[in-house]
Amino acid sequence: MVTISLVIGLVSIAALVACAAAQPAGERGRQHSAARRRRFVQQHPTYVNSLDIRRELVRGGIAPDQAQFITDKAADQGIKPFTMWLWLAQVDAEALAVVVAADLSHLELLAHISDGTVPDLEELKLFASVNGLVLDDTTDAAPRRKALVEAAVMPQRKPLPAVLGSSPLVPAAARLPRQGGLAA
């Protein structure tokens, strides 16, 4: 009887110690977790999700409620998080917010990424604002962004991350080797 009560006492003390040690993550723990997730997604971009995109938009200067609006709108339009991640890597967060809010399609985003071009962001800002995007226009656009809008071509393209699988822009039949060819 004494050993049973001793075992129950030890188990209850161990449970109390475990409960006291298991506290919700503090701000430092959340930041560490977010940084670890960001490093993982940078190494494995095919695992990106909407929360990662939302965090990157906020890091890029977009308000949290607007970042939520952009990721929700992108999900409604069928824009994949990986495509948005590529856009963030090639251009920036504000441009992504504008093109998604202006109702550019998933294929249009992919075409701009593959061509290395940027649509006219000043024109798209009008459509984006009508659709509910609120951008802070009190500061003048960065010189880099002005050059992008004026040239409509991205300077110094970063290499795209390696992707497993095939391109969504090219139909499977077009990727197959063709039989025959043009006679010279």
C-alpha positions in Angstrom: 0.0 0.0 0.0 2.8 2.4 0.8 4.5 1.7 -2.5 1.3 2.4 -4.4 0.9 5.7 -2.7 4.6 6.5 -3.2 4.3 5.8 -7.0 1.1 7.8 -7.3 2.8 10.7 -5.5 5.9 10.6 -7.7 3.7 10.4 -10.9 1.6 13.4 -9.7 4.8 15.4 -8.9 6.2 14.6 -12.3 2.9 15.7 -13.9 3.0 19.0 -12.0 6.6 19.7 -13.0 5.8 18.9 -16.7 2.7 21.2 -16.6 4.7 24.0 -15.1 7.5 23.6 -17.7 5.0 23.5 -20.6 4.2 27.2 -21.0 2.9 28.9 -24.2 5.7 30.1 -26.5 6.7 33.7 -25.8 7.5 36.3 -28.3 11.1 35.1 -28.6 10.0 31.5 -29.2 7.5 32.7 -31.9 10.2 34.7 -33.6 12.6 31.8 -33.5 9.9 29.5 -35.0 9.1 32.0 -37.8 12.8 32.4 -38.7 13.2 28.6 -38.7 10.2 28.2 -41.0 11.5 31.0 -43.3 14.8 29.3 -43.7 13.1 26.0 -44.4 10.9 27.5 -47.1 13.9 29.3 -48.7 15.6 25.9 -49.0 12.4 24.1 -50.0 10.1 26.6 -51.8 7.6 24.0 -52.9 6.5 23.7 -49.3 5.4 27.4 -49.0 1.9 28.1 -47.8 -0.4 31.1 -47.4 0.9 31.9 -43.9 4.4 32.1 -45.2 3.3 34.5 -48.0 1.3 36.5 -45.4 4.5 36.8 -43.2 6.6 37.8 -46.2 4.1 40.5 -47.2 4.2 41.9 -43.7 8.0 41.8 -43.8 7.8 43.7 -47.1 5.8 46.6 -45.6 2.2 45.5 -46.2 -0.2 45.9 -43.3 -1.3 42.6 -41.6 -4.9 43.1 -42.5 -4.0 43.8 -46.1 -1.7 40.8 -46.2 -4.6 38.7 -45.1 -6.8 40.3 -47.8 -4.2 39.5 -50.5 -3.7 35.8 -49.5 -7.5 35.3 -49.3 -8.0 37.0 -52.7 -5.2 34.9 -54.2 -6.8 31.7 -52.8 -10.1 32.7 -54.3 -8.5 33.3 -57.7 -6.5 30.1 -57.6 -3.1 31.7 -57.4 -0.8 29.2 -55.8 1.5 30.2 -52.8 4.5 28.9 -54.8 3.8 31.4 -57.6 3.4 34.2 -55.1 6.7 33.1 -53.5 8.4 33.3 -56.9 6.9 36.8 -57.5 8.2 37.9 -54.1 11.7 36.6 -54.9 11.7 38.3 -58.3 10.0 41.6 -57.5 8.7 42.7 -54.1 5.8 42.5 -51.7 4.0 45.7 -52.8 4.0 44.6 -56.4 2.6 41.2 -55.4 -0.2 42.9 -53.4 -1.0 45.2 -56.4 -1.1 42.4 -59.0 -3.2 40.1 -56.9 -5.6 42.8 -55.8 -5.9 43.9 -59.4 -7.2 40.5 -60.4 -4.3 39.3 -62.5 -4.6 35.6 -63.1 -2.3 32.8 -62.0 -1.2 32.3 -65.6 -0.5 36.0 -66.1 1.7 36.0 -63.0 3.6 33.0 -64.2 4.0 34.6 -67.7 5.5 37.7 -66.1 7.8 35.7 -63.9 9.1 33.6 -66.8 9.5 36.6 -69.1 11.2 38.7 -66.4 8.7 41.5 -66.9 6.5 43.6 -64.6 3.1 44.9 -65.6 2.4 48.6 -65.3 2.0 48.9 -61.6 0.7 52.4 -61.6 -2.2 51.4 -63.8 -2.9 48.3 -61.7 -2.9 50.3 -58.5 -6.1 51.9 -59.7 -7.8 48.5 -60.1 -6.3 47.2 -56.9 -7.6 50.1 -54.9 -11.1 49.6 -56.4 -11.0 46.0 -55.3 -10.1 46.9 -51.7 -6.3 47.2 -51.5 -5.2 50.1 -49.3 -1.6 51.2 -50.0 0.3 53.9 -48.1 1.2 56.4 -50.9 2.6 59.0 -48.5 6.2 58.0 -49.2 7.6 58.2 -52.7 8.2 54.9 -54.4 11.7 53.5 -54.2 14.0 54.3 -57.2 14.2 50.6 -57.9 10.5 50.3 -58.2 10.3 53.4 -60.4 12.9 51.8 -62.7 10.8 48.7 -62.8 7.7 50.6 -63.8 9.5 52.7 -66.4 11.5 49.9 -68.0 8.8 47.2 -67.4 11.7 44.7 -67.2 13.3 43.4 -64.0 16.9 44.3 -63.6 19.3 41.5 -62.5 17.0 38.5 -62.3 17.7 36.2 -59.4 17.8 32.5 -60.3 14.5 30.7 -59.9 14.5 27.9 -57.3 14.6 24.4 -58.5 11.1 22.9 -59.0 10.2 19.3 -59.0 7.8 18.4 -61.8 6.9 20.0 -65.0 6.0 23.6 -66.0 2.4 24.6 -65.6 2.7 26.9 -68.5 3.5 24.3 -71.1 0.9 21.5 -71.8 2.2 18.0 -71.4 1.7 17.3 -75.1 4.0 20.2 -76.0 6.8 18.9 -73.7 7.0 15.5 -75.5 9.7 15.2 -78.2 8.2 15.8 -81.6 8.4 13.2 -84.4 9.8 14.4 -87.6 10.5 18.0 -88.3 10.9 20.6 -91.0 12.6 19.4 -94.1 15.5 21.7 -95.0 
